[in-house]
Amino acid sequence: MSMRGLFLLLLGVAVLAGPGGLLAQPTLVRYTGVVLDYDTHLPVAGVTVQAYNKQFQTLTDSAGNFALSLPVDQYDLVFTHVAYQRLQTPIYVLDKTTGTFFLKHNPVYELQEVVVESRRRDAAVRDLQMGNVRINLSQLKKTPLVLGEADILRALTLQPGIVSGGETVSSYYVRGGSADQNLILLDGAPVFNVAHLLGFYSGINADAIQNLEFYKAGMPAEYGGRLSSIMLLNARSGNTDTFRYSGGVGLVSSRLLANGPLIRKKLTVMAAGRIAYPKLMMNLGPEDVRRSDAFYYDGILKLSYIPDDRNRVNLTLYNSDDRYRFPGDTSYAWRNLLGSLVWRSSLGKRWSLSLSGNASTYRSYIQGLSPFYTYRLASSIRQQEGKLVLTYAIAPNQKLSWGTGLVRYRIEPGSLTPTGTSFIVPDQVQPENAREWSGFLSTENRITRFLDIQFGARFTRYDYLGPRSQYTYAPGEPRTLESITDTLSFTKGQTIRSYQGAEPRLLLRILLDPATSLKLSYNRTRQYLHLITNTTSVTPVDYWKLSDTYLEPETADQYAAGLYRNFMDNQFETSVEGYYKRIDHSIEYKNGASLSLNPALETQVLPSRGYGYGVELSVRKTTGLLTGNLSYTYARTYTQVLAAFIKEQVNGGAYFPGNADRPHNFVLATSLKLGRGWEFASNFVYTSGRPATYPDGSYFINGGIVTNYSVRNEDRLPAYHRLDVSFSYDTRRFLQQRRYSVVNFSFYNVYMHRNVYSLYFKRDGSRIHAYQLSVIGSIIPSISWNFNF
């Protein structure tokens, strides 16, 4: 080959193989990396990884790893994922061949909130249950708070058909029933007093509650013992993977909750405690308030043992303690103590079993502190129960449940003991004992795709037991201490009086179209426990009383119908419920009744009956930036005293408004997401005033003027209304974030309305002066900090 040919050959090879030549191949480098969550440092799968403006891209695997084969060069890597913020970062493919990248979640205010729960969005229409109440416990800390404390019972009174017993009172009335007609169960064990600070707060720590079920109609046959409502509180179980902590600090109290595994996947614990320091706020008040003192605490412990997939055992313990002292000569204290043990087992594909036992004790004390008249007045109630429930799934939409239970009661109505150097004479009312056996049968059936039915029956037998002494009275005369003719004595365990009866329950759901349903229910309930009180709210002065020979068990029959319809793809839930309730053998008191330490209480109470009716309208918006509910209830309740003697009749034997008669009840509760973690919430409440008895005249006795009160509950307190607002800040950037906090700024009673709690009258010579008591008459600002980690 000539020199000229060789030169041309070498030149051609250089052109083809040189940089950019047709035969040149780029040098590729394998670049690997891992994508992690910024907050949790856990791997993120499904992230798109792309070299910016290049055709190189891939996805991360389940471990967050990715790999790209890239020519040696400088690139901008772009990471995108639907739940995370876009990340763009430069890399140099030569100096490094691996990297770790962290993605931050999209801010929570840029996402529509998604709550994963068992309840469907159309459950209000399609579920068989009616007359039940839902409360979003996770949102309580973002609603208007009183002195920074989230309160389940206060949130409950914002629901239709439920009204508060008064300003800052934890007791509530349901569809005209009295405060003692509401059953509250914490993991199956009854809570007899849910008040802290004489009702200013509820005794249930919302942090420790997993969910709440509330029934005011269509009550399941498994439950009984109260006439008006049943509230089932299920305590939170411990986390099975790792320990987590949450709590909060407010102006009056602080809370801390810890939950996690003691034995991974087998044994978990949840422990929650709350302690109050209201004295710090009291010291900022007027002289009388500064001289008062108050303190409370409560705690819940729950252990969950999961030996295998078929069995679960839960142990729940609850304790609360309250102390309150007025600036005068009296102090108050009360305490709840309960325990619950529940074993649930799946016996096969269709059978399941629940075996439980619980014990609950409530004690209250009043301390007299006046010199030479110091004393301690104590009362208590103790209940023990064992229960067995079996469930058989006949078909996917058909199940059968039955069970039995045995309850033992012991009540100590009152014991007066002098303390120190005192002129007080000791006294004690006889303790009471009783047992109650119950059995129930319930079935749920889907007759057609449009018709569901739930039928149940509960049967109870109640025995009032000795040891006990019982008075007999002269026939044909009112029962008074003067008409006692004899005393009968009964030995321990001897049956003094028995009652029994059936409690049928029926519930129908008729699906009119995919978004509309009609529900009908009937239930009969019986109650053997009675709260003896002369106030509108539960106080330490009150005590419980068992049905006996003279005090029959209360019974109630309630008929209810409701129309439910959802709009705009279930964004709006609307309902109209109407009910009629009749109550027999309820309690009314004689005028001027003496209740404390009375060994013959039957001489101070009168049998009565009553009825109530009402219509409840509700509109609820469940999704979007603005959510909330609007409800209006019109309800009436009337009572008639069944006295055989004219001098014992109340209002001449005619029906009169019951203590819970508050015809109009309007509630508007809203929540607005403002963006960047901020949320605004408000509550407006309007309720008719409670019935009251005003003086209507005067008369002379032995030369003295006496004020006359002749017509009971003829008058009414002024209407109650209040506006509360709050602003809350949530630091979460994504809904599953474990470490975050919520700060709440609340303003209670914004326009400073002095709602009347009670009216009392005082005579000054020939004139009667009226005085009103308002518990809160000004705006109450508060701030609280809630944390989770």
Buried (B, 14 or more C-beta within 10 A) or exposed (E): EEEEEEEEEEEEEEEEEEEEEEEEEEEEBEBEBBBBBBBEEEBBBEBBBBBEEBEBBBEBBEEBBBBBEBBEBEBEBBBBBEBBBEBEEEBEBEEEBEBEBBBBBBBBBEEEEEEEEEEEBBBBBBBBBBBBBBBBBEBBBBBBBBBBBBBBBBBBBBBBBBBBBBBBBBBBBBBBBBBBBBBBBBBBBBBBBBBBBBBBBBBBBBBBBEBBBBBBBBBBBBBBBBBBBBBBBBBBBBBBEEBBBBBBBBBBBBBBBBBBBEEEEEBBBBBBBBEBBBEEBBEEEEEEEEEBBBBBBBBBBBBBBBEEEEBBBBBBBBBBBBBBBBEEEBBBBBBBBBBBBBBBBBEEEEEBBBBBBBBBBBBBBBBBBEEEBBBBBBBBBBBBBBBBBBBBBEEEEBBBBBBBBBBBBBBBBBBBBBEEEBEBEEBBBBBBBBBBBBBBBBBBBBEEEEEBBBBBBBBBEBBBBBBBEBBEBEEEEBBBEEBBEEEEEBEEEEEBBEBEEEBBBBBBBBBEEEBBBBBBBBBBBBBBBBBBBEBBBBBBBBBBBBBBBBBBBBBBBBBBBBBBBBEEEBBBBBBBBBBBBBBBBBBBBBEEBEBBBBBBBBBBBBBBBBBBBBBBBBBBBBBEEEBBBBBBBBBBBBBBBBBEEEEBBBBEEEBBBBBBBBBEBBBBBBBBBEEEBBBBBBBBBBBBBBBBBEBEEEEEEEEEEEEEBEBBBBBBBBEBBBBBBBBBBBBBBBBEBEEBBBBBBBBBBBEEBBBBBBBEEEEEEEEBEEEEEEBBEEBBEBBBBBBBE
